[in-house]
Every structure is written in structure tokens, then in C-alpha cells.
Amino acid sequence: MRAINIPEYGQASVLTFTEIDRPTPGSNEVLVQVAATAVNRADILQRQGFYPPPAGVTEIPGLELSGRIVEIGAEVENWSVGDLACAIVTGGAYAQFAVVPVGALMRIPAEIDVISAAALPEAACTAWSNLFMLGGLREGERVLIHGGASGIGTMAIQLAKWVGAEVITTASASKHDVCTFLGADKCIDYHNEDFANQVSDVNVVLDIIGAPYLAKNIQVLGFNGRLVIIGLQGGRKTEIDLGQLLAKRISIIGTTIRGRSLAERNAISASTLAHVWPLIDKGVIKPIIDQYLSWEDVVKAHSALESQTNIGKVVMIVDASFA
């Protein structure tokens, strides 16, 4: 089968197509013929050499996919060959076929086509698990979502608004209208405004920046605030005043999905299916897709995400016959 490889670390131009053996699913896995995948920040970091796959995981990048099941393991139940599904995976989605643990499989909502479904798993699982399973966001609370126009950000805004939270987000000024349309109550232009001077008494912060924002995130959090760090786009090392953590009883949670155990990843998928999928079925929550590209244009797709011009997900179509 064809797959996209990272023969050396570097710019998007290093991504190349290669021929590799089609994988074989284990007893509790299925083989999916990939219709589409989506580009994530983790893919870029892996390409740059900063985010290697966990031990035993394929070097082929790609953390989410949609497609059709073409082979099932001996112990797989409730799924059949021919079923359409989407999934978040630890790697291997930039390929014509990919192995998926059965616990990661997610049915494709009725109102979402199979290509667009590739934009759902990572954003939905990340937003749900971090805002609610870890951050404990509740009705009436105030949440600050950094990168509100990203794939995760657009999903997080919708979910936070649905639960009844006051939603504040940082984004480029040109993207404020979209964030407001999705439910943001206040948008802050991070290029020209200091969010620490714009907001206070926040209950939950969802952060993708890391080091440069840490002290300011702690500053804006109120008592018993929760800071959930899911990215380090700005850097990984800094200093903070620990006294503020003690005085305001702040919790700092750092997390990724990729590095978790299979059981933990399956639990996130199950919880997302139980809580987010009904909202998608009702049209309350929708995947926001910036553009569709052929996976032949993978360099362009990576460049689009790196330039931060996108609003929502960049989806790569692997098999146009699904369209």
C-alpha cells in the first residue's frame, strides 16, 4: 500500500510517499481502508523530530482517520466488514490502510459524510477529555480557550457553550467572527492584546502554548482554577510563582492522548461517543473544516497548519472514491 513517510526530520517538503506492506489487524483490531485523515499539530512535531511515536507504534504519521472496515480480528464484536467508522489512533493514518483497536472505533454520525468525519475524532476526543473529564468544566463557569480558531478550539468553544459556560478565547482578530458565531462570549486578539489584562476569575484554562502563557494563565485563574495544558507551541521551560498556586488552590494538568495506555484511550473514545456524538446527531455540534486537500498535497496541508491561517481542520482525502 501507499503511505506518507518521514525519511528525515525537517520542513514539510521532507514528507514523501512510500510503498509498505499492508498491516494485519490483531485479534481485537480491525483494518480500515482510509478515506481521509486530518493534519494535527502533533504530525508537524513528529515531522520536525520533537514528537516521536510511542514504542511499538508505526513511524507513519497521522492520528485520526475515517474509512471502511475491510478486515476484522478474531475477537472483534459489534463491527463487520463494510462498516464505516472514524477513529483516533496513535499513528499510521497517513496511509491507504490502517490498523485500529476496536475500542477506538467511532461510528460516523448520520449527518456527516465519511470524508468530513476524519475531522471529528481528534478534536472531539481532545476537547471533551480535557475540558470535561480532566478540567471538570460545569455550567456557569468561565473558561479560557487558547487558539479558539484551531480544530480543537472550534470544537471546545461549541462544547463549552453547550454546557452553559462563559466562553473566552484567544485568536487572531480576523478569526473573531467565527469564534463568536460558534459561541465565544469574548474574543481576545493575542497579537495585539494581553489576555491577562482582559479576563480574571477563570475556572478552566485550555492551553496549547505552554511556557510563555503559564504565569499569565495562573494569574487569570480564580480560586480552585484548573489549568489543562495540551500543547507547547511557545516552549516548554519557564518559571512561575508557586505561591499563587497555593494561595488560589490551582491545579495544573498536563496531558496528551497519544501517550496514554490503550485502556485510557478507549475510555476517552467511549466517553466522547456517549456525550458528544448525540450532540453531533442533533446538529448542536459540528466539525469545522478549513479546507479539503488530496493527500498528494500533504506538503501544502502541513504548510497551511504551520502558517496558522486555517480556521478549523485541514482534511486530506486519501481515497476520492469515498467522496
C-alpha positions as MATLAB code, in Angstrom:
seq = 'MRAINIPEYGQASVLTFTEIDRPTPGSNEVLVQVAATAVNRADILQRQGFYPPPAGVTEIPGLELSGRIVEIGAEVENWSVGDLACAIVTGGAYAQFAVVPVGALMRIPAEIDVISAAALPEAACTAWSNLFMLGGLREGERVLIHGGASGIGTMAIQLAKWVGAEVITTASASKHDVCTFLGADKCIDYHNEDFANQVSDVNVVLDIIGAPYLAKNIQVLGFNGRLVIIGLQGGRKTEIDLGQLLAKRISIIGTTIRGRSLAERNAISASTLAHVWPLIDKGVIKPIIDQYLSWEDVVKAHSALESQTNIGKVVMIVDASFA';
ca = [
       0.000    0.000    0.000;
       0.999    3.652   -0.288;
       1.796    5.690    2.794;
       3.394    9.012    3.646;
       6.780    8.679    5.281;
       9.161   10.948    7.191;
      12.576    9.852    5.850;
      14.316   12.685    7.704;
      13.271   15.450   10.067;
      12.699   18.909    8.678;
      10.326   21.126    6.741;
       7.095   19.905    5.166;
       8.991   19.161    1.978;
      10.615   16.081    3.587;
       7.279   14.223    3.511;
       7.379   11.574    0.805;
       5.239    8.700   -0.431;
       6.475    5.169    0.038;
       5.306    1.614   -0.576;
       4.988   -0.539    2.551;
       3.275   -3.781    3.476;
      -0.407   -3.594    4.258;
      -0.780   -4.151    8.028;
      -2.639   -7.081    9.551;
      -5.074   -6.500   12.438;
      -4.690   -8.327   15.726;
      -7.460  -10.218   17.480;
      -9.025   -7.047   18.930;
      -8.278   -4.793   15.969;
      -9.736   -4.002   12.571;
      -8.170   -2.957    9.303;
      -9.646    0.235    7.861;
      -9.421    1.328    4.249;
      -8.703    5.005    4.820;
     -10.986    7.524    3.152;
      -9.465   10.610    4.740;
      -7.245   11.833    7.520;
      -6.643   15.257    9.042;
      -3.488   17.196    9.854;
      -2.714   17.805   13.509;
      -0.060   19.800   15.281;
       1.380   16.512   16.556;
       2.030   15.439   12.963;
       4.101   18.563   12.414;
       6.044   17.992   15.619;
       6.718   14.380   14.633;
       7.944   15.554   11.227;
      10.287   18.005   12.970;
      11.648   15.314   15.286;
      10.046   16.594   18.503;
       7.215   14.090   18.985;
       8.207   10.508   18.180;
       5.534    7.802   18.235;
       5.285    5.629   21.348;
       7.321    2.421   21.433;
       5.936   -0.211   19.116;
       3.852    2.240   17.081;
       4.359    2.706   13.346;
       6.552    5.585   12.189;
       3.910    6.517    9.594;
       2.290    9.754   10.863;
      -1.398   10.505   11.235;
      -3.547   10.487   14.371;
      -7.087   10.278   13.013;
      -8.915    8.750   10.095;
     -12.218    7.807    8.580;
     -12.998    4.956    6.235;
     -14.401    1.455    5.747;
     -13.594   -1.684    7.707;
     -12.154   -4.317    5.368;
     -10.892   -6.913    7.865;
     -11.717   -7.734   11.482;
      -9.812   -9.565   14.179;
     -10.992  -12.874   15.625;
     -12.325  -11.354   18.862;
     -13.966   -8.245   17.397;
     -17.685   -7.928   18.154;
     -20.377   -5.477   17.019;
     -18.434   -4.412   13.919;
     -18.487   -6.003   10.469;
     -16.582   -5.777    7.215;
     -18.092   -2.921    5.218;
     -18.953   -0.752    8.233;
     -17.934    2.898    8.038;
     -16.108    4.356   11.030;
     -13.735    7.046   12.216;
     -11.092    6.808   14.917;
      -8.286    8.481   16.774;
      -5.093    6.409   16.536;
      -1.510    6.614   17.784;
      -0.111    6.705   14.252;
      -0.443    5.306   10.763;
      -3.380    7.333    9.421;
      -1.349    8.780    6.521;
      -1.813    5.531    4.600;
      -4.269    3.672    2.385;
      -4.952    1.149    5.156;
      -4.546    1.420    8.929;
      -4.996   -0.869   11.899;
      -7.374    0.446   14.565;
      -8.046   -1.030   18.040;
     -11.726   -1.918   18.227;
     -12.182    0.281   21.304;
     -11.112    3.335   19.296;
     -13.717    2.875   16.569;
     -16.437    5.515   16.428;
     -19.477    5.319   14.199;
     -19.857    8.118   11.695;
     -22.798   10.389   12.610;
     -25.687   10.212   10.146;
     -25.388   13.837    9.071;
     -21.608   13.698    8.498;
     -20.136   12.281    5.284;
     -17.280    9.825    5.520;
     -14.633   12.300    4.293;
     -15.659   15.046    6.727;
     -15.747   12.500    9.566;
     -11.945   12.483    9.528;
     -12.119   15.906   11.198;
     -14.033   14.608   14.222;
     -12.047   12.116   16.357;
      -9.016   14.111   17.493;
     -10.816   17.403   18.047;
     -13.809   15.837   19.784;
     -11.805   13.465   21.981;
      -9.272   16.143   22.917;
     -11.829   18.843   23.694;
     -14.145   16.541   25.625;
     -11.475   14.729   27.649;
      -9.585   17.859   28.608;
     -12.387   20.324   29.256;
     -14.747   17.934   30.997;
     -13.112   14.640   32.021;
      -9.985   16.386   33.375;
     -10.939   20.062   33.661;
     -14.348   19.381   35.174;
     -15.957   22.324   33.360;
     -19.511   22.925   34.554;
     -22.467   25.135   33.798;
     -21.987   28.709   34.948;
     -18.183   28.531   34.989;
     -15.821   30.688   32.956;
     -13.415   29.030   30.530;
     -10.490   30.485   28.586;
      -9.691   28.577   25.398;
      -6.425   29.467   23.695;
      -6.314   29.008   19.931;
     -10.065   29.242   19.536;
      -9.985   29.002   15.736;
      -7.990   25.759   15.634;
      -9.574   22.367   15.112;
      -9.578   21.676   18.841;
     -10.504   25.269   19.677;
     -13.566   25.354   17.429;
     -14.796   22.100   18.974;
     -14.002   23.269   22.519;
     -15.922   26.530   22.079;
     -19.021   24.661   20.934;
     -18.881   22.133   23.769;
     -18.206   24.737   26.450;
     -21.105   26.855   25.229;
     -23.386   23.818   25.159;
     -22.683   23.045   28.810;
     -23.572   26.622   29.752;
     -20.117   28.079   30.428;
     -18.995   31.633   29.716;
     -16.515   31.217   26.873;
     -13.476   33.435   26.343;
     -10.965   32.685   23.624;
      -7.731   33.985   22.133;
      -7.416   34.140   18.349;
      -6.247   36.410   15.559;
      -8.611   39.335   15.026;
      -9.547   38.039   11.574;
     -10.917   34.876   13.186;
     -13.042   36.504   15.885;
     -16.259   36.420   13.859;
     -16.060   32.643   13.522;
     -15.301   32.161   17.213;
     -18.253   34.393   18.130;
     -20.530   32.501   15.740;
     -19.537   29.239   17.428;
     -20.406   30.624   20.856;
     -17.484   32.615   22.256;
     -18.664   35.422   24.550;
     -15.366   37.319   24.349;
     -12.507   37.128   21.845;
      -9.026   38.448   22.548;
      -6.564   39.279   19.769;
      -3.406   37.665   21.090;
      -1.290   39.574   18.567;
      -2.223   42.984   19.993;
      -3.819   42.342   23.382;
      -2.579   40.797   26.610;
      -5.208   38.311   27.691;
      -4.032   38.615   31.295;
      -5.326   42.190   31.300;
      -8.629   41.253   29.689;
     -10.009   38.497   31.894;
      -9.966   37.267   35.505;
     -11.567   34.673   37.803;
     -11.425   31.959   35.158;
     -12.361   28.450   36.278;
     -10.708   26.440   33.496;
      -7.962   27.321   31.005;
      -7.312   25.107   27.983;
      -3.787   25.946   26.832;
      -1.828   24.999   23.714;
       1.059   27.471   24.116;
       2.927   26.323   27.205;
       5.823   28.245   28.741;
       5.080   31.865   27.627;
       1.492   31.643   28.882;
       1.984   29.723   32.121;
       2.363   32.654   34.529;
      -0.447   34.583   32.839;
      -2.742   31.568   32.894;
      -2.176   31.249   36.617;
      -2.805   34.981   37.006;
      -6.230   34.844   35.343;
      -7.386   31.696   37.124;
      -9.634   32.124   40.142;
      -9.789   30.034   43.297;
      -9.794   26.290   42.645;
      -8.996   27.004   38.978;
      -7.836   24.252   36.663;
      -5.170   24.749   34.004;
      -5.081   21.999   31.374;
      -2.005   22.151   29.125;
      -2.301   20.176   25.897;
       0.401   21.816   23.774;
       3.769   23.537   23.967;
       3.762   25.651   20.817;
       5.537   28.507   22.585;
       8.105   26.483   24.540;
       8.442   24.036   27.403;
      10.541   25.741   30.108;
       9.739   28.747   32.306;
       9.484   29.899   35.918;
       6.353   30.575   37.961;
       5.476   31.846   41.409;
       4.361   28.725   43.228;
       2.815   30.898   45.896;
      -0.055   31.705   43.539;
      -0.796   28.012   43.120;
      -1.054   27.578   46.871;
      -2.968   30.771   47.520;
      -5.594   30.087   44.845;
      -5.510   26.275   45.126;
      -4.844   25.941   41.406;
      -4.451   22.568   39.702;
      -2.137   22.219   36.687;
      -2.778   19.232   34.438;
      -0.519   18.315   31.552;
      -1.759   15.678   29.148;
      -1.698   14.091   25.709;
      -3.892   11.335   24.302;
      -1.264    9.603   22.184;
       0.944    8.596   25.093;
      -1.839    7.062   27.177;
      -2.481    3.367   27.622;
      -4.875    1.594   25.290;
      -7.426    1.320   28.092;
      -7.261    5.058   28.754;
      -7.592    5.921   25.072;
     -10.538    3.582   24.720;
     -12.204    5.186   27.746;
     -11.835    8.636   26.156;
     -13.347    7.378   22.904;
     -16.248    5.766   24.770;
     -16.957    8.883   26.816;
     -16.782   11.088   23.729;
     -19.191    8.787   21.919;
     -21.591    8.860   24.852;
     -21.586   12.627   25.381;
     -20.517   14.374   22.168;
     -21.933   12.152   19.414;
     -25.581   12.740   20.413;
     -24.933   16.478   20.061;
     -23.485   15.936   16.596;
     -26.517   13.822   15.666;
     -28.769   16.711   16.727;
     -26.711   19.272   14.813;
     -25.725   21.090   18.030;
     -22.021   20.409   17.445;
     -20.356   20.389   14.023;
     -16.805   19.779   12.817;
     -15.310   22.990   11.431;
     -13.248   22.262    8.321;
     -10.988   24.880    6.785;
     -10.215   23.013    3.590;
     -10.117   19.648    1.874;
      -6.941   18.645    0.056;
      -5.784   15.488   -1.653;
      -3.151   13.680    0.381;
      -0.952   14.171   -2.670;
      -0.831   17.785   -1.426;
       0.436   16.810    2.029;
       3.173   19.476    1.894;
       0.539   22.144    1.272;
      -1.632   20.713    4.053;
       1.184   20.833    6.602;
       2.161   24.326    5.481;
      -1.426   25.535    5.929;
      -1.449   24.422    9.556;
       2.009   25.817   10.251;
       1.068   29.209    8.835;
      -1.856   29.336   11.296;
      -4.149   30.709    8.606;
      -6.621   27.844    8.997;
      -9.939   28.020   10.808;
     -10.752   24.503   11.918;
      -9.362   21.304   10.463;
      -7.345   20.649    7.308;
      -8.626   17.351    5.903;
      -6.615   15.240    3.471;
      -8.580   12.950    1.145;
      -6.758    9.635    0.801;
      -9.309    7.829   -1.389;
     -11.502   10.065   -3.557;
     -13.877    7.176   -4.317;
     -15.435    7.748   -0.894;
     -16.441   11.303   -1.791;
];
